[in-house]
Structures are given as structure tokens and as C-alpha cells.
Amino acid sequence: WFCPLTKAQPEMTDLGVARPVALRPEKIAEALKIQRVEYKARMGKYLDKKTPCGQSKCRCLTWLITGGSMYDQEKEAQRYIPYIRAVREAVPEYNTYVETQACSPQSAKMLAEAGLHGLQYNIEVWDKKMFYVTCPGKAKNITWERWTNWLVEATPYFERGHVVSNQVVGLELMPPEGYYNDLERGKASVLEGHKWFAEHGVAPSWSPLVVYTGTKLEHLPCPPTEYYLEIGIETHQMMMEHNLYPTSHFFFCYRGGLYMINA
């Protein structure tokens, strides 16, 4: 309902920007080798294990892979294993994370055993009514209940704070089903979800809603900046309270965000 990726692919082609829809594991590993060399030239002091940056002790060597959803969740999880293994072999100091639809605990265990450091099953919006409106594919194929259960059931296979679910903050306000102009109720809904995740060992992540051209929301306003700041501060306090900032390397880092390679 809100994501631009599907819409953007043909539009980019029309503009003359040609890129493969799928990349082979060896190409991913090759790209990360090149990136590692560039990082060492530009950010050597942050790559030194003795000089970690940020509260997560990261060394800016984390990458996240996402590749869209398949109807068969278990087959989707298996799809990532060659990428995980290729990167672990080529650049073992890199930490690999997968952003996928919710998969069974058996698949989470399989990914962990393949060398995955952490995963994200992004629920996008906590409010159940909005979930079924804005994410109809996830709602039909998995359901809200199974999505939340599988997040919790993945936590035993990864270090604390390495199972994550993201909300697109602002989506809970969108008409006709959202809280619209009632910012306090919208914020309460987001924080209810973040609190539930934190209490169950899942790191609550969030990103601000961007109304992209070509989506159903393109002409609607986003919430004010203060709305995001208030949610961000309270979510940070929850992360601290429940010890969900990982002690090892992860992407909760003030020096950078997420760089995604579509596989």
C-alpha cells in the first residue's frame, strides 16, 4: 500500500536505469570485498577492533539483504543461505542480516546455523486493523497473529537484540482506517507495539513514513517532526530498559543507516 519498490522497478527501466532484479551470491561477495577496501582507506580507525564506534561497538561492517517475499516462506528462507555462506567465506568479518517476511522457527534456526547474525520480520504497522488494510499480502498469507508469534519464536536462535521488527511510523494515521488527525492515539498505538516487542525480546525498530509517488498515499501529508522525535525517544528508552542494544555488531549505530542490496 505504501512501498515504492514494485512501482519503481519499471519506472527506472523507462528512465534508462538498467539493473538486474537478482544478483548472484558471488557478485554480492565481490561487492563487499571492494567496499571493505574502500572502508579501510576512508574509515580505518572505525574498523579497528580496539576503536569501536557507538554504543553497539560496531565497526561499520554490517550489511542487510532483502529480496522480496515468496508465497512459500520456508523456500524464501532457504533462498538466502547461499548468500550468507558466500559472504561468510569471502569477508568473514562482515555481519549479515536478512530482512524477510516472517518465517517459522525452523527456518529461523536454519538461517542461524548457516551463519546469519540477525533477522528482521517487519510488521510495518502494529494496529491490527491497519495491518490488514495496508499489508494485505502479509495478512492473507501469514496473518498478524502468526507474524508476531514467529518473531518471538525466532529470538532463541540469535543474540539478544538481533531479532527486529520495524514499524513505518505515520502509517497508523493514514485514512480511511487509521487514526488520521488523532496524533496521541497514533503514537500510543506505535508505542504499544514497541513495548510488546521489547517485553518479548524483539528489538523495536521504526522508520518515518515517506509518501512515494505511485503509491496510494502519495498525496497525503506526513506527521510533524515532533511526532517522530517523541516516538524515537520513548523507543530508545524501551531499548535501554530491556537491554536490546546488542553488545556485538549490528545496525543500531549512530554513524550510519541501512544499505540494502536487492538479491
C-alpha positions as CSV (number, residue, x, y, z in Angstrom):
1,W,0.0,0.0,0.0
2,F,2.9,2.3,0.7
3,C,6.1,0.7,-0.5
4,P,7.7,2.1,-3.8
5,L,9.9,-0.8,-4.7
6,T,7.5,-2.6,-7.1
7,K,6.4,0.6,-8.7
8,A,9.9,1.9,-9.1
9,Q,11.4,-1.0,-11.0
10,P,9.6,-0.4,-14.4
11,E,9.9,3.4,-13.9
12,M,13.7,3.1,-13.5
13,T,13.8,0.9,-16.7
14,D,11.8,3.6,-18.5
15,L,14.4,6.2,-17.4
16,G,17.2,4.0,-18.8
17,V,18.5,2.7,-15.5
18,A,19.0,-1.0,-16.0
19,R,19.9,-3.2,-13.1
20,P,19.4,-6.9,-12.5
21,V,16.4,-8.0,-10.4
22,A,18.5,-10.7,-8.9
23,L,22.2,-10.8,-8.1
24,R,24.3,-14.0,-7.7
25,P,25.9,-14.7,-4.3
26,E,29.4,-14.4,-5.7
27,K,28.6,-10.9,-7.1
28,I,27.4,-9.8,-3.6
29,A,30.7,-11.1,-2.1
30,E,32.7,-9.3,-4.7
31,A,30.9,-6.0,-4.0
32,L,31.6,-6.4,-0.3
33,K,35.3,-7.1,-0.9
34,I,35.5,-3.8,-2.8
35,Q,33.6,-2.0,-0.1
36,R,35.9,-3.4,2.6
37,V,39.0,-2.0,0.8
38,E,37.3,1.4,0.4
39,Y,36.2,1.4,4.1
40,K,39.8,0.7,5.2
41,A,41.0,3.7,3.2
42,R,38.4,6.1,4.4
43,M,37.4,4.8,7.9
44,G,40.3,2.8,9.1
45,K,40.1,3.9,12.7
46,Y,36.5,2.7,13.0
47,L,37.4,-0.7,11.5
48,D,40.0,-1.2,14.2
49,K,38.5,-3.6,16.8
50,K,40.2,-1.5,19.5
51,T,38.2,1.5,18.4
52,P,34.5,0.6,18.2
53,C,32.1,3.4,17.4
54,G,28.8,4.0,19.0
55,Q,27.1,2.1,21.9
56,S,26.8,-1.1,19.8
57,K,30.6,-1.5,19.4
58,C,30.1,-1.7,15.7
59,R,32.9,-1.4,13.1
60,C,30.7,-0.4,10.2
61,L,30.9,-3.8,8.7
62,T,27.3,-4.8,8.6
63,W,25.1,-5.5,5.6
64,L,21.5,-6.2,5.2
65,I,20.0,-8.3,2.4
66,T,16.4,-8.2,1.3
67,G,14.8,-9.7,-1.8
68,G,11.0,-9.5,-1.7
69,S,8.5,-12.1,-0.5
70,M,7.6,-15.6,-1.8
71,Y,4.3,-17.4,-1.0
72,D,6.4,-20.3,0.5
73,Q,8.1,-18.7,3.5
74,E,10.4,-21.7,4.0
75,K,11.6,-21.6,0.4
76,E,12.2,-17.9,0.9
77,A,14.4,-18.5,3.9
78,Q,16.3,-21.2,2.0
79,R,16.9,-18.7,-0.8
80,Y,19.2,-16.6,1.4
81,I,21.5,-19.4,2.6
82,P,23.9,-19.3,-0.5
83,Y,24.3,-15.5,0.1
84,I,25.0,-15.9,3.8
85,R,27.6,-18.6,3.1
86,A,29.3,-16.7,0.2
87,V,29.8,-13.6,2.3
88,R,30.9,-15.5,5.4
89,E,33.6,-17.2,3.3
90,A,34.7,-14.1,1.3
91,V,34.6,-11.4,4.1
92,P,34.1,-13.2,7.4
93,E,34.4,-10.0,9.4
94,Y,31.1,-8.8,7.9
95,N,27.9,-9.3,9.8
96,T,25.0,-10.5,7.7
97,Y,21.3,-9.7,8.4
98,V,18.2,-10.7,6.4
99,E,15.0,-8.7,6.1
100,T,12.4,-11.1,5.1
101,Q,8.7,-12.0,5.8
102,A,8.0,-13.9,8.9
103,C,9.2,-17.5,8.8
104,S,8.7,-20.5,11.0
105,P,11.0,-21.1,14.0
106,Q,12.5,-24.0,12.0
107,S,13.6,-21.6,9.2
108,A,15.0,-19.1,11.8
109,K,17.1,-21.9,13.2
110,M,18.2,-22.9,9.8
111,L,19.3,-19.4,8.9
112,A,21.2,-19.0,12.2
113,E,23.0,-22.3,11.6
114,A,24.0,-21.1,8.2
115,G,25.8,-18.1,9.8
116,L,23.2,-15.4,9.9
117,H,23.7,-12.9,12.6
118,G,20.2,-11.5,12.9
119,L,16.9,-11.1,11.1
120,Q,14.0,-8.7,10.6
121,Y,10.4,-9.6,10.2
122,N,8.9,-6.1,9.6
123,I,5.3,-5.9,10.7
124,E,5.1,-2.3,9.2
125,V,2.2,-1.3,11.4
126,W,1.2,-2.6,14.9
127,D,-2.5,-1.7,14.7
128,K,-4.2,-5.0,13.6
129,K,-6.9,-3.2,11.5
130,M,-4.3,-1.1,9.7
131,F,-2.1,-4.2,9.1
132,Y,-4.9,-6.0,7.3
133,V,-5.6,-2.8,5.2
134,T,-2.0,-1.8,4.3
135,C,-0.3,-5.1,4.1
136,P,-3.0,-7.4,2.5
137,G,-0.4,-9.9,1.2
138,K,1.2,-10.4,4.7
139,A,-2.3,-10.5,6.3
140,K,-3.6,-13.2,3.9
141,N,-0.5,-15.3,3.6
142,I,0.7,-15.2,7.2
143,T,-1.7,-13.2,9.5
144,W,-0.9,-10.7,12.2
145,E,-1.0,-13.4,14.9
146,R,1.4,-15.7,13.3
147,W,3.7,-12.8,12.4
148,T,4.1,-11.7,16.0
149,N,4.4,-15.3,17.3
150,W,7.2,-16.1,14.8
151,L,9.1,-13.0,15.8
152,V,9.2,-14.1,19.4
153,E,9.9,-17.8,18.4
154,A,13.0,-16.7,16.4
155,T,14.7,-15.0,19.4
156,P,16.3,-18.2,20.9
157,Y,18.5,-18.6,17.8
158,F,20.1,-15.2,17.8
159,E,22.0,-12.9,20.2
160,R,19.7,-10.6,22.2
161,G,18.6,-7.6,20.1
162,H,19.3,-9.4,16.8
163,V,15.7,-10.2,16.0
164,V,14.0,-7.0,14.9
165,S,10.6,-5.8,13.7
166,N,10.1,-2.4,12.1
167,Q,7.1,-0.1,12.0
168,V,6.7,2.6,9.4
169,V,5.7,5.4,11.7
170,G,2.9,7.5,10.2
171,L,1.2,4.6,8.5
172,E,-1.0,4.2,11.6
173,L,-2.5,7.6,10.9
174,M,-3.4,7.1,7.3
175,P,-7.1,7.3,6.3
176,P,-9.6,5.8,5.9
177,E,-8.8,3.2,8.6
178,G,-6.1,5.0,10.6
179,Y,-6.2,7.4,13.5
180,Y,-5.9,10.3,11.0
181,N,-5.6,13.6,12.9
182,D,-5.5,12.0,16.4
183,L,-1.7,12.0,16.9
184,E,-1.9,10.9,20.5
185,R,-3.8,7.8,19.7
186,G,-1.5,7.1,16.8
187,K,1.6,7.5,19.0
188,A,0.0,5.3,21.6
189,S,-0.6,2.5,19.1
190,V,3.0,2.6,17.8
191,L,4.5,2.6,21.4
192,E,2.1,-0.3,22.4
193,G,3.7,-2.4,19.6
194,H,7.2,-1.3,20.6
195,K,6.5,-2.2,24.2
196,W,5.1,-5.6,23.3
197,F,8.2,-6.4,21.2
198,A,10.6,-5.2,23.8
199,E,9.0,-7.2,26.5
200,H,9.2,-10.3,24.3
201,G,12.9,-9.9,23.4
202,V,12.3,-8.4,19.9
203,A,14.1,-5.1,19.2
204,P,11.5,-2.5,18.1
205,S,12.7,-0.6,15.1
206,W,11.0,2.2,13.2
207,S,11.4,4.4,10.1
208,P,9.5,7.5,9.1
209,L,6.7,7.2,6.5
210,V,7.7,8.6,3.1
211,V,4.7,9.1,0.8
212,Y,6.2,8.0,-2.5
213,T,4.9,8.9,-6.0
214,G,2.9,6.0,-7.4
215,T,1.6,4.6,-4.1
216,K,-1.9,5.0,-2.6
217,L,-0.5,7.6,-0.1
218,E,1.3,9.9,-2.5
219,H,-0.9,12.9,-1.9
220,L,-1.3,12.6,1.9
221,P,0.6,14.6,4.5
222,C,3.2,13.0,6.9
223,P,3.1,13.6,10.6
224,P,5.0,16.6,12.1
225,T,8.7,16.1,13.1
226,E,7.8,16.2,16.8
227,Y,5.7,13.1,16.4
228,Y,8.7,11.1,15.2
229,L,11.0,12.6,17.9
230,E,8.7,11.7,20.7
231,I,8.3,8.1,19.4
232,G,12.1,7.8,18.9
233,I,12.9,9.0,22.4
234,E,10.4,6.6,24.1
235,T,11.5,3.7,21.9
236,H,15.2,4.4,22.8
237,Q,14.2,4.2,26.5
238,M,12.5,0.9,26.0
239,M,15.6,-0.5,24.2
240,M,17.7,0.6,27.1
241,E,15.3,-0.8,29.7
242,H,15.1,-4.2,28.1
243,N,18.8,-4.4,27.1
244,L,18.1,-4.7,23.4
245,Y,21.1,-2.7,22.1
246,P,23.4,-5.6,21.1
247,T,26.8,-5.9,22.6
248,S,28.2,-7.1,19.3
249,H,28.0,-5.6,15.8
250,F,24.6,-4.6,14.5
251,F,23.0,-1.8,12.5
252,F,21.7,0.2,15.5
253,C,24.6,2.7,15.0
254,Y,24.6,6.5,15.1
255,R,27.2,6.6,12.3
256,G,25.1,5.0,9.6
257,G,21.8,3.6,8.5
258,L,20.9,0.6,6.3
259,Y,22.4,-0.2,3.0
260,M,20.4,-2.8,1.1
261,I,21.4,-5.0,-1.8
262,N,18.3,-6.5,-3.6
263,A,19.2,-10.1,-4.2
